[in-house]
Amino acid sequence: MTVALVTGANRGIGREVCRQLAARGHRVLLGARSAEAAERAAEETGATPVRLDVTSAADVERAAAEIGELDILVNNAAITYDTWQRASSADLSVVRAAAETNLYGPWRLTQALLPVLRRSRHGRIVNVSSEAASLTNMGGGTPAYTASKVALNALTCMLAAELRADGILVNAVCPGWVATGMGGPGGRPVADGAAGVVWAATLPDDGPTGGFFRDGRPLPW
């Protein structure tokens, strides 16, 4: 059975990705900073709860030691959609805090889990990003969130190039504007946004790597 780990999965897109993967027959590990929140969401989605704060080296090391088998890593945990800031006046402490979760967290966790991912015959890494990080279409708002996701996209490209020889496909996915706690009301259904993440997580072995997608279609970097 294919094993998947989804971070930041106690609510929103992460929780729905867990539900969809579990419905497809995957064994899903649902990561969340709070053990209680992970347990509640896991009961709702058919997943196994894992207490995991991606900003904590100790949490990451413990999870890596406990996870003996892994095929799919979905780096979904993210914070700080800072609509109140502009780049010219941004509070850089907010930017640093966002980077800890949105960039360094996925980077740290990926490094820790690469040994088990390399043992998989169908390794997949999906970094949940945002079209806000597209340099082609970039605006001036949400600087902490945007800059951290731009860096996550760069990490996606680097890992894809490095891990191609191992058969591990690495892609960034924008779920679009989705009606979640972070996205706010008015967005499309969570299930629709999560479907694009699940698509990248379950690509065939000859599928793309090093790409940026929404709904299975390429986005401009």
Backbone hydrogen bonds, N-H to C=O, Kabsch-Sander energy under -0.5 kcal/mol:
donor,donor_aa,acceptor,acceptor_aa,energy
4,A,27,R,-2.8
5,L,72,I,-2.6
6,V,29,L,-2.4
7,T,74,V,-2.2
9,A,31,G,-3.1
14,G,11,R,-0.6
15,R,11,R,-1.5
16,E,12,G,-1.9
17,V,13,I,-2.7
18,C,14,G,-2.1
19,R,15,R,-2.2
20,Q,16,E,-2.6
21,L,17,V,-2.6
22,A,18,C,-2.7
23,A,19,R,-2.2
24,R,20,Q,-1.0
25,G,22,A,-1.6
26,H,21,L,-2.1
27,R,2,T,-2.9
28,V,26,H,-0.6
29,L,4,A,-3.4
30,L,28,V,-0.6
30,L,48,T,-3.1
31,G,6,V,-3.0
31,G,29,L,-0.7
32,A,50,V,-1.9
38,A,34,S,-2.3
39,E,35,A,-2.3
40,R,36,E,-2.3
41,A,37,A,-2.3
42,A,38,A,-2.4
43,E,39,E,-1.9
44,E,40,R,-1.4
45,T,41,A,-1.3
46,G,42,A,-1.7
47,A,42,A,-1.5
48,T,28,V,-2.9
50,V,30,L,-2.6
52,L,32,A,-2.9
52,L,50,V,-0.6
54,V,52,L,-0.7
56,S,53,D,-2.1
57,A,55,T,-0.7
60,V,56,S,-2.4
61,E,57,A,-2.6
62,R,58,A,-2.4
63,A,59,D,-2.7
64,A,60,V,-2.6
65,A,61,E,-1.9
66,E,62,R,-1.8
67,I,63,A,-2.1
68,G,66,E,-1.0
71,D,3,V,-2.7
72,I,3,V,-2.1
73,L,124,R,-2.6
74,V,5,L,-3.1
75,N,73,L,-0.7
75,N,126,V,-2.6
76,N,74,V,-1.4
82,D,80,T,-1.4
83,T,81,Y,-2.0
85,Q,82,D,-1.6
87,A,140,G,-1.2
89,S,86,R,-1.2
90,A,86,R,-0.6
90,A,87,A,-0.7
92,L,90,A,-0.8
94,V,91,D,-1.0
95,V,91,D,-1.5
96,R,92,L,-2.5
97,A,93,S,-2.0
98,A,94,V,-2.3
99,A,95,V,-2.3
100,E,96,R,-1.8
101,T,97,A,-1.2
102,N,98,A,-3.3
103,L,99,A,-2.0
104,Y,99,A,-2.7
105,G,99,A,-0.5
105,G,100,E,-0.9
107,W,103,L,-2.2
108,R,104,Y,-3.0
109,L,105,G,-2.6
110,T,106,P,-2.6
111,Q,107,W,-2.3
112,A,108,R,-2.0
113,L,109,L,-2.0
114,L,110,T,-1.1
114,L,111,Q,-0.5
117,L,113,L,-2.4
118,R,114,L,-2.8
119,R,115,P,-0.6
120,S,116,V,-0.6
120,S,117,L,-1.0
124,R,71,D,-2.4
125,I,169,L,-2.8
126,V,73,L,-2.8
127,N,125,I,-0.5
127,N,171,N,-2.6
128,V,75,N,-2.2
128,V,126,V,-0.7
129,S,127,N,-0.7
129,S,173,V,-2.8
133,A,130,S,-2.0
134,S,131,E,-2.0
135,L,133,A,-0.6
135,L,221,W,-2.7
138,M,135,L,-0.6
142,T,82,D,-0.5
142,T,85,Q,-0.7
146,T,142,T,-3.1
147,A,143,P,-2.5
148,S,144,A,-1.8
149,K,145,Y,-1.9
150,V,146,T,-2.4
151,A,147,A,-2.0
152,L,148,S,-1.7
153,N,149,K,-2.2
154,A,150,V,-2.0
155,L,151,A,-2.4
156,T,152,L,-2.2
157,C,153,N,-2.0
158,M,154,A,-2.3
159,L,155,L,-2.9
160,A,156,T,-2.5
161,A,157,C,-2.1
162,E,158,M,-2.2
163,L,159,L,-3.0
164,R,160,A,-0.9
166,D,163,L,-1.0
167,G,164,R,-1.6
168,I,163,L,-1.7
169,L,123,G,-2.2
169,L,167,G,-0.6
171,N,125,I,-2.2
172,A,211,G,-2.8
173,V,127,N,-2.2
174,C,213,F,-3.2
178,V,176,G,-0.8
179,A,188,R,-2.3
180,T,178,V,-1.9
184,G,180,T,-2.7
187,G,184,G,-0.8
188,R,177,W,-2.5
192,D,189,P,-0.7
193,G,189,P,-1.5
194,A,190,V,-2.6
195,A,191,A,-1.6
196,G,192,D,-0.8
196,G,193,G,-0.5
197,V,193,G,-0.8
198,V,194,A,-2.4
199,W,195,A,-2.3
200,A,196,G,-1.6
201,A,197,V,-2.0
202,T,198,V,-1.3
202,T,199,W,-0.5
203,L,200,A,-0.9
207,G,204,P,-2.3
210,G,170,V,-3.6
213,F,172,A,-2.4
214,R,217,R,-2.4
217,R,214,R,-2.0
219,L,212,F,-3.3
